[in-house]
Amino acid sequence: MKLVRHGPEGAEKPGALDAGGAIRDLSSVVDDIAGDVLSDVGLARLRALDLAALPVVDPATRIGPCVGGVGKIMAIGLNYADHAAETGSKVPKEPILFMKATSALSGPNDDLWIPAGSEKTDWEVELAVVIGRRAKHVAEAEALDHVAGYAVMNDVSERSFQMERSGQWTKGKSADRFAPLGPWLATRDEIADPQDLSLWLRLNGETMQQGSTRTMVFGVRTLVSYLSRFMTLHPGDVIATGTPPGVGMGKNPQRFLRPGDVVELGVDGLGAQRQRVVADPEAAEASAEP
């Protein structure tokens, strides 16, 4: 199934794509695409529905982040060898972990906000993994059993906040609208092999990133298992698995997002996003120095 959340920001309703690609409203069946709904039992219940009998959602309706109730967003740094090379970094011996604030979540086609004081806002197309069942000390062989499904994420990054302001990467990764997620959550059965998916990103129509999850340093099974050694993963938690080469920081000369730019990105089988870049509407009220 392909599951979506539709409606105004903060008041999204659950939905699913029918065979023709129309969104059917699931509000009469579940409260949200979250929690137990993401379990194997919960998803089996949704698969058994006759979607044609459910209301059609107006195609003009806003699409929100495809998962609700997200407890944490864990992200993996330098997880493509060719991306590590373009940033001048060594391929890590173990996964590099950082977090993105859940307040960064946004819909796949919402405006992308440049935060106050930013000069180096960058793009990163990524495969996102959504947890469906509690995972703690999970073996790699069983890791995918804990996955509800997969989605597209743009791991938007402010490079000066991330790299030049000392401390953790998190502050360069967590501004509002820095985690567009969706358009849909493709359940685990929809994706035959998460390590054989193409990823792409275009800026103003020009291809910036073109890669494949085949070149991940650490695959999805490894990441779920590895993370579960250090923290319990809960239904709705999101893992952003890293980005292929082609980010603005790696260009020569470097290239970063400016108001008026349009970013488009996607992953095989998971749909596409489109974001118009604008200044954070609250930036004028903020100091230029965070």
Stockholm file with secondary structure:
# STOCKHOLM 1.0

chainA/1-290         MKLVRHGPEGAEKPGALDAGGAIRDLSSVVDDIAGDVLSDVGLARLRALDLAALPVVDPATRIGPCVGGVGKIMAIGLNYADHAAETGSKVPKEPILFMKATSALSGPNDDLWIPAGSEKTDWEVELAVVIGRRAKHVAEAEALDHVAGYAVMNDVSERSFQMERSGQWTKGKSADRFAPLGPWLATRDEIADPQDLSLWLRLNGETMQQGSTRTMVFGVRTLVSYLSRFMTLHPGDVIATGTPPGVGMGKNPQRFLRPGDVVELGVDGLGAQRQRVVADPEAAEASAEP
#=GR chainA/1-290 SS CEEEEESSTTCCEEEEECTTSCEEECTTTCSCSCGGGGSHHHHHHHHTSCGGGSCBCCTTSCBCCSCCSCCCEEEEESCBHHHHHHTTCCCCSSCEEEEECGGGEECTTSCEEECTTCSCEECCEEEEEEECSCBSSCCGGGGGGGEEEEEEEECCEEHHHHHSSCSCGGGGTCSTTCEEBCSCEEEGGGCSCTTSCEEEEEETTEEEEEEEGGGBSSCHHHHHHHHHHHSCBCTTCEEECCCCSCCGGGSSSCCCCCTTCEEEEEETTTEEEEEEEEECTTGGGSCSCC
#=GC SS_cons         CEEEEESSTTCCEEEEECTTSCEEECTTTCSCSCGGGGSHHHHHHHHTSCGGGSCBCCTTSCBCCSCCSCCCEEEEESCBHHHHHHTTCCCCSSCEEEEECGGGEECTTSCEEECTTCSCEECCEEEEEEECSCBSSCCGGGGGGGEEEEEEEECCEEHHHHHSSCSCGGGGTCSTTCEEBCSCEEEGGGCSCTTSCEEEEEETTEEEEEEEGGGBSSCHHHHHHHHHHHSCBCTTCEEECCCCSCCGGGSSSCCCCCTTCEEEEEETTTEEEEEEEEECTTGGGSCSCC
//
